[in-house]
Amino acid sequence: MVSETMSPAAAVTGVRRRPFVHRLNFRFSSGGGYAACLASDDRAPAMYPELWDLTGPEPRPRAVRTRDGETAASVPLPTDDGGLLLCRSGAYGSRLTFAASGAEGGRPVEEVELMAVRRGGLRLLPGTARTPALVLEMDGDGRTTVWRLPGGAAPPEQVTRVPHPIGGAVWLDEHGHALALTSGEPEAGTLVLDPARGAITSLGLPDGEHLLLAAPRGRVLLTAAPGDGGYRLGVRRLGDPAPTALPDRLNAVEGSVVPLALDPTGRFLALSVTRRTRSHLLVHDLTADAPAEIELPPGALHPTAHWSDAGLRLVHSAGDRPTGVITIADPSRPRVLAPTGEDWSGWASPRAREYPGPAGGTEAVVYGDPAGAPRLVVALHGGPEAAWRLGFDPLFQRLAAEEIAVVAPNQRGSTGYGAAHRAGIQGAWGGCDLADILHLGRHLAAGRGPDRPMLYGASYGAYLALLAAAAEPGLWERAVVVAPFLSGRLLHEDGPASVRNLIDRLGGREEIHDDDLGPRDLLRLAGRIRLPLLIVHGEHDPIIPVGHSRRLHERLRRTRHPDAAPVTYLEVPGAGHDPLSDVGGHAVRERVLAFLRAGPERAG
């Protein structure tokens, strides 16, 4: 039994492989001329901002090195003059800095601190032509202060204070005179702020209706309107007392629908529609209530977009193409403009495959040959309201490069397969989804002879992987679990409010008693987990408290048979919910890969 604390600067040794790039937290500048994100690769010990220049004929990304690197909690926001704002949050508060431009020769950029708070937090908002950006300061007591950033290194200017938490913000005009603020308190409704005067009025939406998007030039609002036991997409005009229109065909689109952006006139709406393992891009004509699909390579669209006169900017990844910005200049004649300088050759191309399940088929994203590869990993997604997609996955690409096949199933409880599939785990976490995983594991093992499949899971997937290891210990060779929790009931006791709400909504505290495994409590089941095991958890995980992994490791230590395979617990200092992408993530990934490469006779 081994417990370790990994240094973020831990050295990575071995053969130099082709570096991958992992990107997240994309944001666009107010005018859409620039984008920014966080990126990581095998060459950098920490994440770094990337600034994308979209003003030319093709997107041009450029790495921006900061002095101490970034964590996954950092949020970059570009300005329309090519500057970069960085909002960093951590255990000791939030800081906001400005970097004018990138330094030459790989040197860190010079940053100017604009704000710092110890309690609450900061949130950056894109501005308008007159206001480069706004900052929402949450004080921890339910109040929000709105600050204006004049530009560059100039200090923030206070605009107003709102006696409510603010959940979202949407500009209602192009000149920066009206900003809609969605209050975190339903009775407050949607407010309208005039940043120049600090005056606040009500937007006047019907009760229960929420603002999603706006097209300031066309004065068109997209809303979520209650009805029929849920919400429907609604369209109305700013200042028009007429009832909200609920277009029939818009609300009949099948799949998991995410509105991305309205065009400047407000006539067209871009939608990400996820069905099974891929995203589809639909452009809906709101006037004619008519959808049209724009063909993209099979992959995943991220819920961030910008639509200006220069075109529709999207964040997209394909199975063999890292996440990046693509531009569609004219949706009526779509031509995808992808970033320059990106080498897409040599990446593995995943595919979707359906496997038999106990109650129908289970679709999975597959890398390599599950039957013929020397090693096989069954990878379980988090959520649980999530799914594996045909987007770029850096870890799976590394596994494929190591000739380790991957089967990533979308078992019952996953999204993108209809309401019944999604609701399968309602009130029964570790019920039908665990049955699907065990059935898949037996099927894969039957085609591999003595080489048993391995398990990998993160968050809810880590919980499910440990349940699978406890349910059928002899089926699996070894397992890696990242940020596991002990049970829905125990996570409800110490998890954040957002997690408690999800657990309540999905019935995660209800226990299963009607099978041999019994209640899905990992402290109770620890004695059944006998395989070689690597547990990884970030020290500052804001979603699943690190205490869950500490308690699990201690229980495994006390209940482990002396002849059982070893357990290694790796706690990553400074890391959050995804330690493979956070501080020291490159070193954590190498540890995970080394553990999965080890042979059956190795202790790991």
NORUR-V660855 format. One record per backbone hydrogen bond with DSSP energy under -1.0 kcal/mol. CO is the residue of the C=O (numbers start at 1). NH is the residue of the N-H. E is the energy in kcal/mol with one decimal. If there is no record, write none. Layout:
CO/NH/E ; CO/NH/E
This chain:
2/569/-3.0 ; 4/571/-2.4 ; 7/10/-2.1 ; 22/40/-1.5 ; 24/38/-3.1 ; 27/36/-2.5 ; 33/54/-2.6 ; 34/29/-2.6 ; 35/52/-3.7 ; 36/27/-2.3 ; 37/50/-2.5 ; 38/24/-2.1 ; 39/48/-2.5 ; 40/22/-2.3 ; 41/44/-1.1 ; 45/584/-1.2 ; 47/70/-2.4 ; 48/39/-2.7 ; 49/64/-2.9 ; 50/37/-1.9 ; 51/62/-1.6 ; 52/35/-2.0 ; 53/60/-1.8 ; 59/340/-2.3 ; 60/53/-2.6 ; 62/51/-2.8 ; 65/109/-2.7 ; 70/47/-1.3 ; 71/74/-1.9 ; 75/87/-2.5 ; 77/85/-2.8 ; 79/82/-2.0 ; 83/79/-2.0 ; 84/99/-3.0 ; 85/77/-2.7 ; 86/97/-2.4 ; 87/75/-2.7 ; 88/95/-2.5 ; 90/93/-1.4 ; 93/90/-2.0 ; 94/117/-2.6 ; 95/88/-3.0 ; 96/114/-3.2 ; 96/115/-1.6 ; 97/86/-2.4 ; 98/112/-2.2 ; 99/84/-2.2 ; 104/107/-1.5 ; 112/98/-2.1 ; 115/96/-2.6 ; 117/94/-2.2 ; 121/138/-2.6 ; 123/136/-2.9 ; 125/134/-2.3 ; 131/128/-2.0 ; 132/127/-1.7 ; 133/149/-2.6 ; 134/125/-2.6 ; 135/147/-3.0 ; 136/123/-1.8 ; 137/145/-2.6 ; 138/121/-2.0 ; 143/139/-2.1 ; 144/162/-3.6 ; 145/137/-3.1 ; 146/159/-3.3 ; 146/160/-1.2 ; 147/135/-2.6 ; 148/157/-2.9 ; 151/154/-1.7 ; 157/148/-3.4 ; 160/146/-2.9 ; 162/144/-2.7 ; 165/184/-3.6 ; 168/182/-2.8 ; 170/180/-3.3 ; 178/172/-2.7 ; 179/193/-3.2 ; 180/170/-2.2 ; 181/191/-2.9 ; 182/167/-3.6 ; 182/168/-1.0 ; 185/188/-2.1 ; 189/183/-1.4 ; 190/203/-2.7 ; 191/181/-2.9 ; 192/201/-2.4 ; 193/179/-2.4 ; 194/198/-2.9 ; 199/194/-2.5 ; 201/192/-3.1 ; 206/209/-2.1 ; 210/224/-2.7 ; 213/222/-2.6 ; 215/219/-1.3 ; 215/220/-1.4 ; 219/238/-2.7 ; 220/215/-2.6 ; 221/236/-1.9 ; 222/212/-3.0 ; 222/213/-1.5 ; 223/234/-2.9 ; 224/210/-2.2 ; 225/232/-2.8 ; 227/230/-1.7 ; 230/227/-2.6 ; 232/225/-3.3 ; 234/223/-2.7 ; 235/245/-2.7 ; 236/221/-3.2 ; 237/240/-2.1 ; 245/235/-2.6 ; 247/251/-1.8 ; 256/274/-2.4 ; 258/272/-2.7 ; 261/270/-3.1 ; 263/266/-1.5 ; 264/218/-1.0 ; 267/286/-3.1 ; 268/263/-2.5 ; 269/284/-3.1 ; 270/260/-3.1 ; 270/261/-1.0 ; 271/282/-2.5 ; 272/258/-2.6 ; 273/280/-2.3 ; 274/256/-2.4 ; 275/278/-1.7 ; 277/390/-2.8 ; 278/275/-2.1 ; 280/273/-2.8 ; 281/294/-2.6 ; 282/271/-3.1 ; 283/292/-1.1 ; 284/269/-2.2 ; 285/289/-1.4 ; 285/290/-1.6 ; 290/285/-3.2 ; 292/283/-3.1 ; 299/279/-2.8 ; 300/317/-2.0 ; 302/304/-1.6 ; 306/313/-3.6 ; 308/311/-1.6 ; 311/308/-2.0 ; 312/328/-2.5 ; 313/306/-1.9 ; 314/326/-2.6 ; 315/302/-2.8 ; 316/324/-1.9 ; 317/300/-2.8 ; 318/321/-1.6 ; 321/318/-1.5 ; 324/316/-2.5 ; 326/314/-2.9 ; 327/337/-2.0 ; 328/312/-2.5 ; 330/333/-1.9 ; 337/327/-1.4 ; 351/366/-3.1 ; 353/364/-2.7 ; 355/362/-2.9 ; 362/355/-2.7 ; 363/410/-2.9 ; 364/353/-2.6 ; 365/408/-2.8 ; 366/351/-1.9 ; 367/406/-2.2 ; 369/373/-2.7 ; 375/405/-2.5 ; 376/454/-2.8 ; 377/407/-2.6 ; 378/456/-2.2 ; 380/458/-1.2 ; 384/386/-2.2 ; 386/415/-1.6 ; 393/397/-2.2 ; 394/398/-2.1 ; 395/399/-2.4 ; 396/400/-2.6 ; 397/401/-2.1 ; 398/402/-1.2 ; 399/404/-2.7 ; 400/403/-1.7 ; 405/377/-2.6 ; 406/367/-2.5 ; 407/379/-1.9 ; 408/365/-2.4 ; 411/414/-2.0 ; 416/276/-2.7 ; 418/422/-2.0 ; 419/423/-2.3 ; 421/413/-2.5 ; 423/426/-1.8 ; 425/428/-2.7 ; 428/431/-1.6 ; 431/435/-2.0 ; 432/436/-2.1 ; 433/437/-1.9 ; 434/438/-2.6 ; 435/439/-2.3 ; 436/440/-2.3 ; 437/441/-2.8 ; 438/442/-2.3 ; 439/443/-2.1 ; 440/444/-2.7 ; 441/445/-2.5 ; 442/446/-2.0 ; 445/448/-1.6 ; 448/451/-1.5 ; 450/452/-1.1 ; 453/477/-2.4 ; 454/378/-2.9 ; 455/480/-2.1 ; 456/380/-2.8 ; 457/482/-2.6 ; 458/461/-2.2 ; 459/463/-1.9 ; 460/464/-2.6 ; 461/465/-2.3 ; 462/466/-2.1 ; 463/467/-1.9 ; 464/468/-2.3 ; 465/469/-2.2 ; 466/470/-1.9 ; 467/471/-2.6 ; 468/472/-2.2 ; 472/475/-1.7 ; 478/455/-2.3 ; 479/534/-2.2 ; 480/457/-1.8 ; 481/536/-2.7 ; 482/459/-2.9 ; 486/522/-2.5 ; 487/491/-2.4 ; 488/492/-1.8 ; 491/495/-2.3 ; 496/500/-2.4 ; 497/501/-2.6 ; 498/502/-1.7 ; 499/503/-2.6 ; 500/504/-2.4 ; 501/505/-2.6 ; 502/506/-2.3 ; 503/508/-2.8 ; 506/427/-2.7 ; 507/510/-1.1 ; 519/521/-2.0 ; 521/525/-1.8 ; 525/528/-2.1 ; 526/529/-1.5 ; 530/565/-1.3 ; 532/479/-2.0 ; 533/568/-2.8 ; 534/481/-2.7 ; 535/570/-3.5 ; 536/483/-3.1 ; 537/572/-2.4 ; 538/541/-1.3 ; 545/548/-2.0 ; 546/550/-1.9 ; 547/551/-2.6 ; 548/552/-2.2 ; 549/553/-2.8 ; 550/554/-2.2 ; 551/555/-2.5 ; 552/556/-2.8 ; 553/557/-2.3 ; 554/558/-1.9 ; 555/559/-2.0 ; 556/560/-1.5 ; 561/564/-2.1 ; 566/533/-1.8 ; 567/2/-3.0 ; 568/535/-3.1 ; 569/4/-3.4 ; 570/537/-2.0 ; 571/6/-1.8 ; 572/539/-2.6 ; 572/575/-1.5 ; 575/540/-2.7 ; 578/581/-1.9 ; 582/585/-2.6 ; 584/588/-1.9 ; 585/589/-2.7 ; 586/590/-1.7 ; 587/591/-1.8 ; 588/592/-2.4 ; 589/593/-2.8 ; 590/594/-2.5 ; 591/595/-2.1 ; 592/596/-2.2 ; 593/597/-2.0 ; 594/598/-1.1 ; 599/602/-1.8
